[in-house]
Amino acid sequence: MIRYQVRGLTAWLLCGLLMPAWLGAQSLQQAMDEVPFITTPDHVTVAMLELAGVSAADHLIDLGSGDGRIVITAAKRFGASGLGVEIVPDLVARSMDAARLAGVAARTRFVVQDLFDTNLTPASVVTMYLLPEVNMALRPRLLSLAPGTRIVSHDWDLGDWVPDRTLTLQVPQKAVGREKISRLYLWTVPARVGGLWCSTAGAELRIEQTHQQVQASLSRGIERLSYSGRVHGQKLHLVSAAGAPWSAVTESDRLQETDLPLICPNASPQPVCRWIRAHGNTCG
């Protein structure tokens, strides 16, 4: 089932038709009574969790959790804890019963709640099967989560935030849409590295960031070098115009080189240098 949850309203997408969220409560309830419950097939559920690399160390939040199968599977098969957020009370009750039967009630929780009122910060993994407009409305909140948080969406992407991986599965029994396939998208929340960084060796690194994609310009004395690359969680990977790789790890306002130093070759006593985020337009 694909749902658009917003401030207590639910709109439905079935066979390519979207019911506007501004319909009256009576019409909305009638539609809810008439539209069948369409579940995510089990092999798609497992593929979503495998794509995210879910493990016992993870806390998963499923937005629009339906009958709870994603949260329950994450707990039973992968050992994770999880929260299912659903706006239909009967589905929440069904999820709680299913979790008890599966023996994972202690590691799972299901709540009747609008997804826009949900605190996402405890999640290390977020899963969702929502409409494109909802994905885009959620995107700023998803991008603000802790670097390294994984997000998996079923069927719809996040606009120009390019997924790190895409997986296409055959779903012959799929009741929504004309194509009998499911597309799964994975993103890893990138650290925010855009801006000016000042090194302990006197160099300046200016980074322009669009989601996980980055362009960088290094100034070191009269030397100027250009880099391009990406951010994966807290790890920054750059490649110079000449093809030389360089990487660093970021934490808050600190950036530390992690391999053979190309930017600060004279740093001592260790062959690394540290960078501090500038709070203005210049270093010093």
PANUVEX-511423 format. One line per 2 residues: number of its first residue (from 0); their letters; for each residue x, y, z of C-alpha. Coordinates in nm, 4 decimals, m for minus. Example, Ala and Ser with C-alpha at 12.3 -4.5 7.8 and 13.67 -1.06 7.14 Angstrom:
% PANUVEX-511423
0	as	1.2300/m0.4500/0.7800 | 1.3670/m0.1060/0.7140
***
This chain:
% PANUVEX-511423
0	mi	0.0000/0.0000/0.0000 | 0.1269/0.3437/m0.0912
2	ry	0.0097/0.6253/0.1294 | 0.0493/0.9999/0.1483
4	qv	0.0365/1.0907/0.5160 | 0.0168/1.4549/0.6102
6	rg	m0.1424/1.6150/0.9139 | m0.3910/1.3366/0.9694
8	lt	m0.4965/1.2995/0.6033 | m0.4235/1.0014/0.3826
10	aw	m0.4251/1.0081/0.0057 | m0.3935/0.7008/m0.2066
12	ll	m0.2165/0.6062/m0.5273 | m0.3647/0.3107/m0.7122
14	cg	m0.3210/0.2251/m1.0795 | m0.1538/0.5610/m1.1337
16	ll	m0.4371/0.7770/m0.9874 | m0.3658/1.0083/m0.6944
18	mp	m0.6513/1.1247/m0.4764 | m0.5852/1.4889/m0.3779
20	aw	m0.5069/1.5404/m0.0107 | m0.7599/1.8222/0.0116
22	lg	m1.0657/1.5938/m0.0306 | m1.3209/1.6086/0.2489
24	aq	m1.3088/1.3632/0.5358 | m1.6179/1.1760/0.4156
26	sl	m1.4780/1.1214/0.0639 | m1.1404/1.0279/0.2077
28	qq	m1.2911/0.7701/0.4428 | m1.4946/0.6243/0.1568
30	am	m1.1779/0.5861/m0.0499 | m0.9968/0.4249/0.2414
32	de	m1.2784/0.1728/0.2765 | m1.2701/0.0876/m0.0948
34	vp	m0.8961/0.0700/m0.1665 | m0.7400/m0.2708/m0.0929
36	fi	m0.4342/m0.3086/0.1263 | m0.1317/m0.3695/m0.0987
38	tt	0.1679/m0.5085/0.0850 | 0.5349/m0.4973/m0.0057
40	pd	0.6290/m0.8498/m0.1217 | 0.8544/m1.0384/0.1141
42	hv	1.1475/m1.0602/m0.1280 | 1.1318/m0.6821/m0.1778
44	tv	1.1250/m0.6304/0.1996 | 1.4370/m0.8444/0.2438
46	am	1.6091/m0.6721/m0.0484 | 1.5430/m0.3294/0.1066
48	le	1.7040/m0.4385/0.4323 | 1.9987/m0.6049/0.2609
50	la	2.0533/m0.2973/0.0451 | 2.0796/m0.0879/0.3627
52	gv	2.3153/m0.3402/0.5237 | 2.0896/m0.3709/0.8282
54	sa	2.2462/m0.5437/1.1286 | 2.1844/m0.5933/1.4994
56	ad	2.3542/m0.2595/1.5630 | 2.0861/m0.0672/1.3745
58	hl	1.7678/0.1088/1.4768 | 1.5299/0.1236/1.1827
60	id	1.2355/0.3601/1.1370 | 0.9803/0.2613/0.8732
62	lg	0.7626/0.5504/0.7553 | 0.4166/0.4271/0.6593
64	sg	0.4768/0.0846/0.8116 | 0.1488/m0.0815/0.7051
66	dg	0.1284/m0.4308/0.8531 | 0.4750/m0.3909/1.0082
68	ri	0.6583/m0.6471/0.7972 | 0.9691/m0.4357/0.7327
70	vi	1.0241/m0.3630/1.1026 | 0.9457/m0.7210/1.2019
72	ta	1.1745/m0.8699/0.9370 | 1.4548/m0.6310/1.0372
74	ak	1.4231/m0.7513/1.3961 | 1.3726/m1.1234/1.3331
76	rf	1.6127/m1.1822/1.0439 | 1.8767/m0.9131/1.1043
78	ga	1.8538/m0.8547/1.4816 | 1.7811/m0.4813/1.4543
80	sg	1.5465/m0.2772/1.6684 | 1.2772/m0.0798/1.4921
82	lg	0.9909/0.1664/1.4981 | 0.6952/0.1524/1.2608
84	ve	0.5043/0.4758/1.1996 | 0.1535/0.4310/1.0613
86	iv	m0.1547/0.6508/1.0513 | m0.4142/0.3699/1.0397
88	pd	m0.4852/0.2335/1.3921 | m0.5999/m0.1092/1.2719
90	lv	m0.2706/m0.1630/1.0900 | m0.0738/m0.0649/1.3997
92	ar	m0.2712/m0.3149/1.6061 | m0.2090/m0.5817/1.3417
94	sm	0.1635/m0.5003/1.3446 | 0.1864/m0.5334/1.7221
96	da	0.0145/m0.8725/1.7109 | 0.2455/m0.9902/1.4324
98	ar	0.5520/m0.8765/1.6275 | 0.4399/m1.0757/1.9319
100	la	0.3813/m1.3854/1.7196 | 0.7261/m1.3428/1.5609
102	gv	0.8882/m1.3137/1.9035 | 1.0311/m0.9656/1.8404
104	aa	0.7937/m0.7474/2.0416 | 1.0781/m0.6449/2.2736
106	rt	1.2788/m0.4995/1.9850 | 0.9940/m0.3370/1.7923
108	rf	0.7455/m0.0587/1.8469 | 0.4538/0.0643/1.6369
110	vv	0.2786/0.3968/1.6772 | m0.0240/0.5708/1.5268
112	qd	0.1407/0.8913/1.4144 | 0.1783/1.1288/1.1227
114	lf	0.5219/1.0720/0.9735 | 0.5858/1.4482/0.9657
116	dt	0.5514/1.4501/1.3449 | 0.8034/1.1685/1.3867
118	nl	1.1470/1.2233/1.5368 | 1.3848/1.0579/1.2907
120	tp	1.7108/1.1333/1.4742 | 1.7353/0.7947/1.6574
122	as	1.7385/0.6084/1.3249 | 2.0468/0.4603/1.1648
124	vv	1.8223/0.3318/0.8831 | 1.5042/0.4871/0.7415
126	tm	1.2797/0.2922/0.5049 | 0.9813/0.4284/0.3149
128	yl	0.7294/0.3523/0.0431 | 0.5727/0.6926/m0.0101
130	lp	0.4707/0.9178/m0.2959 | 0.7248/1.1436/m0.4723
132	ev	0.5795/1.4613/m0.3198 | 0.6185/1.3178/0.0301
134	nm	0.9736/1.2039/m0.0377 | 1.0652/1.5559/m0.1445
136	al	0.8924/1.7099/0.1576 | 1.0920/1.4761/0.3825
138	rp	1.4238/1.5293/0.2037 | 1.5494/1.8262/0.4133
140	rl	1.4897/1.6269/0.7319 | 1.6611/1.3204/0.5893
142	ls	1.9644/1.5226/0.4816 | 1.9909/1.6655/0.8340
144	la	2.0214/1.3225/0.9952 | 2.3536/1.1984/1.1317
146	pg	2.6144/1.1325/0.8615 | 2.6138/0.7655/0.7716
148	tr	2.2400/0.7161/0.8215 | 2.1091/0.4949/0.5399
150	iv	1.7818/0.5636/0.3627 | 1.5991/0.3168/0.1382
152	sh	1.2983/0.4171/m0.0703 | 1.0731/0.1801/m0.2612
154	dw	0.9874/0.2974/m0.6149 | 1.0487/0.6737/m0.5831
156	dl	1.3690/0.8721/m0.5554 | 1.4671/1.1993/m0.3857
158	gd	1.4955/1.4315/m0.6848 | 1.8468/1.5525/m0.7600
160	wv	1.9883/1.3750/m0.4548 | 2.1354/1.0941/m0.6650
162	pd	2.1120/0.7515/m0.4958 | 2.4309/0.5697/m0.4031
164	rt	2.2818/0.2463/m0.5332 | 1.9713/0.1423/m0.7257
166	lt	1.8298/m0.2089/m0.7384 | 1.5529/m0.3324/m0.9711
168	lq	1.3494/m0.6394/m0.8781 | 1.0902/m0.8352/m1.0710
170	vp	0.7516/m0.8334/m0.8942 | 0.5003/m1.0221/m1.1140
172	qk	0.2235/m0.9864/m0.8567 | 0.2587/m0.6086/m0.8225
174	av	m0.0862/m0.4454/m0.8181 | 0.0225/m0.0812/m0.8439
176	gr	0.1352/0.0652/m1.1754 | 0.1883/m0.0944/m1.5144
178	ek	0.5437/m0.2185/m1.4665 | 0.5775/m0.5412/m1.2719
180	is	0.9018/m0.4303/m1.1112 | 1.0129/m0.2560/m0.7944
182	rl	1.2987/m0.0082/m0.7867 | 1.4871/0.0337/m0.4614
184	yl	1.7039/0.3376/m0.3937 | 1.9760/0.3699/m0.1300
186	wt	2.1306/0.6906/0.0024 | 2.3857/0.7435/0.2781
188	vp	2.3484/1.0785/0.4509 | 2.6640/1.2800/0.3784
190	ar	2.8451/1.4983/0.6279 | 2.8224/1.8685/0.5513
192	vg	3.1673/1.9614/0.4288 | 3.0907/2.2598/0.2071
194	gl	3.2766/2.5821/0.2823 | 3.6317/2.6910/0.3623
196	wc	3.8746/2.4708/0.5545 | 4.2066/2.5936/0.6975
198	st	4.4951/2.3502/0.7503 | 4.7529/2.3397/1.0246
200	ag	5.0145/2.3714/0.7495 | 4.8772/2.6991/0.6138
202	ae	4.6776/2.5684/0.3160 | 4.3177/2.6550/0.2300
204	lr	4.0603/2.4123/0.0932 | 3.7324/2.5462/m0.0491
206	ie	3.4620/2.2857/m0.1000 | 3.1376/2.3221/m0.2921
208	qt	2.8905/2.0488/m0.2014 | 2.5684/1.9267/m0.3615
210	hq	2.4456/1.6415/m0.1443 | 2.7246/1.3782/m0.1648
212	qv	2.8940/1.5304/m0.4691 | 3.1781/1.7800/m0.4095
214	qa	3.4174/2.0039/m0.5987 | 3.7226/2.1381/m0.4155
216	sl	3.9964/2.3926/m0.4737 | 4.3220/2.3812/m0.2776
218	sr	4.5413/2.6882/m0.2272 | 4.8888/2.6340/m0.0849
220	gi	5.1187/2.9303/m0.1376 | 5.1246/2.9944/m0.5109
222	er	5.0058/2.6402/m0.5831 | 4.6447/2.5777/m0.6903
224	ls	4.4943/2.2307/m0.7232 | 4.1446/2.1200/m0.8218
226	ys	3.9644/1.8151/m0.6875 | 3.6317/1.6410/m0.7382
228	gr	3.4752/1.3588/m0.5420 | 3.2066/1.2596/m0.2991
230	vh	3.1172/1.2300/0.0672 | 3.0099/0.8928/0.2051
232	gq	2.8873/0.9416/0.5589 | 3.1791/1.1079/0.7398
234	kl	3.4364/1.0066/0.4792 | 3.5472/1.2521/0.2123
236	hl	3.7037/1.1068/m0.1017 | 3.8658/1.3398/m0.3560
238	vs	4.0589/1.2935/m0.6775 | 4.2808/1.5665/m0.8221
240	aa	4.2647/1.6785/m1.1838 | 4.5822/1.4729/m1.2334
242	ga	4.4119/1.1611/m1.0956 | 4.5743/1.1502/m0.7517
244	pw	4.3347/1.0278/m0.4778 | 4.3029/1.1796/m0.1328
246	sa	4.0671/1.1080/0.1542 | 3.9803/1.2460/0.4944
248	vt	3.7361/1.1916/0.7792 | 3.5209/1.4752/0.9073
250	es	3.3734/1.5254/1.2505 | 3.1908/1.8491/1.3240
252	dr	3.4378/2.1306/1.2452 | 3.7424/1.9064/1.2029
254	lq	3.8767/1.7316/0.8949 | 4.1669/1.4869/0.9155
256	et	4.3577/1.3238/0.6316 | 4.3492/0.9452/0.6447
258	dl	4.6000/0.8270/0.3866 | 4.9168/0.9410/0.2064
260	pl	4.9092/1.3185/0.2484 | 4.8950/1.5054/m0.0775
262	ic	4.7847/1.8370/0.0643 | 5.0220/1.8685/0.3592
264	pn	5.3327/1.6626/0.2683 | 5.5542/1.8492/0.5142
266	as	5.3333/1.8013/0.8198 | 5.5182/1.6526/1.1150
268	pq	5.5738/1.4517/1.3227 | 5.2950/1.2457/1.1625
270	pv	5.2461/1.2529/0.7829 | 4.8957/1.3979/0.8172
272	cr	4.7526/1.7406/0.8700 | 4.4322/1.8584/1.0263
274	wi	4.1839/2.1043/0.8925 | 3.9552/2.3377/1.0832
276	ra	3.6377/2.4812/0.9335 | 3.6637/2.8585/0.8869
278	hg	3.3854/3.0706/1.0314 | 3.4399/3.3426/0.7762
280	nt	3.5649/3.3816/0.4208 | 3.9357/3.3667/0.5034
282	cg	4.1800/3.1648/0.7098 | 4.4007/3.3185/0.9748
***
